[in-house]
Amino acid sequence: MLEINPASIIQTKRDGKENSEAQIQWMIQSFIKGEVADYQITAWLMAIYFQGMTASETLALTKAMIQSGERYDLNQISGVKIDKHSTGGVGDKVSLILAPLAAACGLKVPMMSGRGLGFTGGTLDKLECISRFNVGLTYDLLMQVLHKVGFAMIGQSENIVPADKKLYALRDVTGTVECIPLIAASILSKKVAEGSDGLVFDVKVGSGAFMKTKEKAKTLAKTLIRLGKNLEINCRALLTQMEQPLGYAVGHSLELIECIEILKNEDHSKILGTLVTSGSGDLKELTIQLTAHMLELGKISRNLKEARQLAYKKLADGSAWKKFLAMVQEQGGSTDQVLNPKTLPLTQNTCVWKAKKAGFLSQMHTEVIGKILIELGGGRKKVTDTIDYRIGFIFHKKLGSRVGQDEPLTTVFLPDAINPQILDDLESYFHSALEITPQRKTSSKLILEVI
Ligand code: URA
């Protein structure tokens, strides 16, 4: 057929017209079979980035992505299966605490996550800091882990949503991440294929997120909810603030360690024994809130108040930590490493970046932090790059903190060798991303809206 060929499909989108369901199906299927080249898909993605997609195109793309692989049937798993998915942010490590916590509260969580995308990190990459950890479970193994532990943490594979795996890797390195229909199709395809009954979306807003304004984040949230409804999944979305890294750590091993310390209820004014600031609880608080919404959606709790109480209890009494350890064991990871987090990949080469002047930390262009992490080797610039899990930051200050001149803002975990000029340039880039002002600015709420 004349109109079913890659060039005409790309041209249609480039010219701002609608691709038909058949064209979208064909494009995705041919991409999976290797019959459409990466450069053609990239051109199409870029056209979508600029021209957007209508609601029916977005639905057709999501369905085509789901059909690119198997769809799991979780009927043999008793209980309500609820998952959460974040649209991505710098230092967003919530899933690592939330999934075991929700399971400890009685939900089943078949969590399918992604890898690093753009300037944000991915849950799968963070889990792979643990030696031998297997994110590629077969269906049978997934069932086994869900039965035994109540939750599992997996990625897309050759069998399940392979289209997202391939598209995600291309988008990551071709400037096509920040696009509402592509984000929505990527998230929903994974979540429908994994077989959850319900979903909570954490739609991030701010300088460390793909959606920089509340308005755009709201459009994304509404797109996700509409798609969820069309695909018969019960969902809700929370718009949450991402004006600074969540918690204190950014970087794969460091983020994992921060989560382990929260799961173990350790003193959260320190990470790896390094003092942070006077205990901002944003990471823990957001995790509890999102878990509570999952518990209410899954009817484990009658209302949010009860749900929050249950989540606090299961975190405080160590139940979530036990679940996490059991999941690591079942998915082949080294529990020794998790029990002794200092044995996770970490670098000894650190430096401290200090405040240039005194005042209050008022604003952060958080995307820059993610970009510096990538420059240092702690993220991917191209599909084939390997991540140095050891690289990262521990922040000593949060927005609103008072800072003295020369006071440490962040400890940077560096590669073994780094050109001093490059390091100086990165430090200047870091300072350009921060605003220190004489007056304290009030930062926005952690949860901006529930949709
Ligand atoms: N998370 C995903 O799974 N996909 C995106 O495109 C963005 C965030």
Boltz pocket constraint, residues with backbone or C-beta under 6 A from the ligand:
constraints:
  - pocket:
      binder: B
      contacts: [[A, 86], [A, 87], [A, 88], [A, 113], [A, 114], [A, 117], [A, 177], [A, 182], [A, 183], [A, 184], [A, 186], [A, 187]]
      max_distance: 6.0
